[in-house]
Protein backbone atom coordinates (compact mmCIF):
# COMPACT_ATOMS: atom_id res chain seq x y z
CA UNK A 1 0.00 0.00 0.00
CA UNK A 2 1.51 3.34 -0.97
CA UNK A 3 1.59 6.31 1.36
CA UNK A 4 0.73 9.89 0.47
CA UNK A 5 0.97 13.16 2.35
CA UNK A 6 -1.80 15.76 2.75
CA UNK A 7 -1.10 19.24 4.03
CA UNK A 8 -2.47 22.73 4.48
CA UNK A 9 -0.60 25.98 5.12
CA UNK A 10 -2.09 29.33 6.15
CA UNK A 11 -0.34 32.70 6.05
CA UNK A 12 -1.95 35.31 8.30
CA UNK A 13 -1.26 39.02 8.29
CA UNK A 14 -0.68 40.31 11.82
CA UNK A 15 -0.96 44.10 11.82
CA UNK A 16 1.25 46.41 13.82
CA UNK A 17 0.49 46.21 17.53
CA UNK A 18 -1.72 43.12 17.20
CA UNK A 19 0.90 40.65 18.37
CA UNK A 20 1.05 36.98 17.41
CA UNK A 21 -2.16 36.10 19.27
CA UNK A 22 -4.19 39.02 17.93
CA UNK A 23 -7.72 38.33 16.75
CA UNK A 24 -8.05 34.83 18.16
CA UNK A 25 -11.40 34.27 16.46
CA UNK A 26 -11.00 32.75 13.00
CA UNK A 27 -12.25 34.75 10.05
CA UNK A 28 -15.84 33.88 9.15
CA UNK A 29 -16.11 30.60 7.34
CA UNK A 30 -12.39 29.84 7.38
CA UNK A 31 -12.26 27.53 10.41
CA UNK A 32 -8.55 28.09 10.92
CA UNK A 33 -7.01 26.26 13.84
CA UNK A 34 -5.35 28.49 16.42
CA UNK A 35 -7.40 31.56 15.62
CA UNK A 36 -7.36 33.82 12.65
CA UNK A 37 -5.54 37.03 12.01
CA UNK A 38 -6.26 40.69 12.53
CA UNK A 39 -6.69 41.04 8.80
CA UNK A 40 -6.16 38.83 5.75
CA UNK A 41 -5.43 35.11 5.58
CA UNK A 42 -4.29 33.12 2.57
CA UNK A 43 -4.67 29.36 2.67
CA UNK A 44 -2.83 26.79 0.59
CA UNK A 45 -3.46 23.05 0.24
CA UNK A 46 -1.47 20.32 -1.38
CA UNK A 47 -1.71 20.41 -5.16
CA UNK A 48 -3.66 17.24 -6.05
CA UNK A 49 -1.82 16.99 -9.36
CA UNK A 50 1.54 16.55 -7.62
CA UNK A 51 0.79 15.14 -4.17
CA UNK A 52 3.76 12.86 -3.63
CA UNK A 53 3.25 9.16 -3.03
CA UNK A 54 5.82 6.91 -1.40
CA UNK A 55 5.54 3.23 -2.22
CA UNK A 56 7.37 2.26 0.97
CA UNK A 57 10.92 1.09 0.53
CA UNK A 58 11.07 -0.81 3.79
CA UNK A 59 10.17 -4.45 4.46
CA UNK A 60 6.49 -5.11 3.80
CA UNK A 61 6.16 -1.75 2.05
CA UNK A 62 6.58 0.13 5.32
CA UNK A 63 7.34 3.82 5.40
CA UNK A 64 10.98 4.54 6.18
CA UNK A 65 13.07 7.65 6.85
CA UNK A 66 13.99 8.07 3.17
CA UNK A 67 10.31 7.98 2.20
CA UNK A 68 9.52 10.64 4.80
CA UNK A 69 12.32 12.84 3.47
CA UNK A 70 11.04 12.47 -0.10
CA UNK A 71 7.45 13.26 0.92
CA UNK A 72 8.33 16.33 2.98
CA UNK A 73 10.76 17.68 0.37
CA UNK A 74 8.02 17.40 -2.28
CA UNK A 75 5.60 19.13 0.12
CA UNK A 76 8.06 22.00 0.65
CA UNK A 77 8.62 22.39 -3.10
CA UNK A 78 4.86 22.53 -3.68
CA UNK A 79 4.34 25.18 -0.98
CA UNK A 80 7.26 27.28 -2.25
CA UNK A 81 5.70 27.31 -5.73
CA UNK A 82 2.22 28.18 -4.49
CA UNK A 83 3.26 30.84 -1.96
CA UNK A 84 5.70 32.52 -4.37
CA UNK A 85 2.88 32.74 -6.93
CA UNK A 86 0.76 34.58 -4.34
CA UNK A 87 3.42 37.05 -3.13
CA UNK A 88 1.90 40.03 -4.95
CA UNK A 89 -1.38 39.54 -3.07
CA UNK A 90 0.28 38.80 0.28
CA UNK A 91 2.66 41.77 0.03
CA UNK A 92 -0.27 44.14 -0.61
CA UNK A 93 -1.84 43.38 2.79
CA UNK A 94 0.27 45.77 4.90
CA UNK A 95 -0.92 48.69 2.78
CA UNK A 96 -4.58 47.66 2.85
CA UNK A 97 -4.73 45.53 -0.27
CA UNK A 98 -7.31 42.77 -0.44
N, C-alpha and C positions, 0 to 999 in steps of 0.2 A: 504494500500500500504506500503510495507516495505521500509526502507531506507538503503542505503549502503554508504560506504565511499570509495573514490578513493584518492590516494596520490602518490607523487613522492618525492624522496629525492636525492640530489646530494652532494657528498663530493668532494671538490676541494683541490688540493695541492697548497699552496701559498708559493713559495720559499723564502728563506732569502732575505730581502731587497725589496721584491715585494709589501708588504703591502696588506691590505684587498681588495683594489680596483685595484690591479695589473691585467694587461691583460684583459681589459674590453670587448674585442671582444670574443664572444663565440668560442669554438673550432669548427672547420669545421664540419658541419653536426649535431651538438649536440643541437643547438637552446636552450641553457640554458638561462633562464631569469636572468637578473642582471649581465650579463657578464660571462666569463669563468674563467679560472685560468691560472697561468703562466706555468702550466705543466699539469699533469694528472687530469682527472675527472672520478669519478665512480658514475653512476646513479643507483638508485633502484626504483622500482615501487611496488605497492601493489601486493602481491602474489594472483593471481586469485583463487587459490584453497582454500584460507582461508580468503578472503575479508569478513569482518564481516557485518552482516545484522541485523538491529534493526527492529523489527516488529512495534514498536511504542506503548509504554505502556500507553500513555495518552489518553484522550477522543478522539474518532474519529481516532484512530491510529496515533495521532500526536507524533512527536519526543519530548521527554522530557529530562531533565538534566541527568537522569540515563542512558538513551539511549546514549547520547553524551559521557558520561564517559565510557560506555562499548565499543563504537566504537573506541574512541581514545586510550584506553588501549590496544585493540587488534591491532591497528595500530602500537603502540609503540613496542609491543611484536614482531610483524612481522619484523619491521625495525631492532630491536636488533639482531634477528636471522640472517637476511640477511647481515647486516654490519659486525657482528662478523665472519661470514663465509668468508668474503672478507678481513679480517685484514692482512693476509700475503701479499696480493697484495698491499693494501693501505700503509702498513708500509715499503714497498720496494721503494716507490716513492722518499723519501728524498735522497736516495743513487743512484738514477738514474734508478731504476727498472721500467719496463713497467707498 
